[in-house]
Amino acid sequence: MLTSLPMAIPKPKSFDPSDLEKLAHQTIRSAKFPMLATIDADHPRLRPVSPVKVDRFTIYVANLKPYQKTAQIAANPNVELCYLDSEHNQVRISGTASVVTDTSLLQEIWDQNPLLRNYLGEITNPQLIIYKITPRQVRYMKEWALEYHDIPL
């Protein structure tokens, strides 16, 4: 028989709500590698990704065409990114993934990412896809507060 044990409710440090966006950006910079959730038919799929550009809460992620997330995003572009830093602060970005086709933006991303250049050789590599994740909702949680705060977009 299981007995209920009292649960200690976390008491995170308080913060000024006007600092919410700043705290979220600190978490994004600190965590660096978010987890990306996609849908595969009726199954969720989760994997770490390396963003190649962050523009406020619009996140750009590099991908290769053979990867499973390519077909998953094509079938259902609704995704979520979750950043978790070493202090257990979270930023969750729910949005829509779309393929970047703007050549000047692709060139900017390419020029700023030596790993892409070293790994793929040329910007014209047919395997390369850059996804733009346009946020619909951004939420922040301080430590293990169990309470999300919506960030206005």
Protein Blocks (a to p, Z undefined) as FASTA:
>chain_A
ZZdddddddddddddfklmmmmmmmmmmmnopacddddehjaccddddddfbdehjaccd
dddfklmklmmmmmomcdcdddddfkopacdddddddddfbfklmmmmmmmmmklmmmno
paklmkbccdddddfbdcddehjlopacdddZZ
